[in-house]
């Protein structure tokens, strides 16, 4: 992980090695967040199963996709890319939910 001096420096002032280290740290954080999201989605699946609810909730999926697009715009990231990532996460969660039922 980057030291305090690296974290305070602007990316255009960092060496290639420092930038790669920063990307490595960010990648770790992304995987950790995916793991957290997957855990919560699995818990949602358990609740749905206990309540005999369907695996798919299209209105919830639409809200997630809308929120993903809004968040992408807030951070000036391509909304189509972010939505594609979220569509993949949603589909993977649905497959996992179906496999466990």
Residue pairs with C-beta under 8 A, 6 or more apart in sequence:
1 21
1 25
2 18
2 21
2 22
2 25
6 14
6 18
6 21
6 22
9 18
11 19
11 22
14 22
34 89
37 89
38 93
38 96
41 93
41 96
41 97
42 93
42 96
42 97
45 55
45 93
45 96
45 97
45 100
47 53
48 54
48 55
48 97
49 100
49 101
55 94
55 97
55 98
55 101
56 94
61 90
64 86
64 90
65 83
65 86
65 87
68 79
68 82
68 83
68 85
68 86
69 79
69 82
69 83
71 82
72 78
72 79
72 81
72 82
72 83
73 79
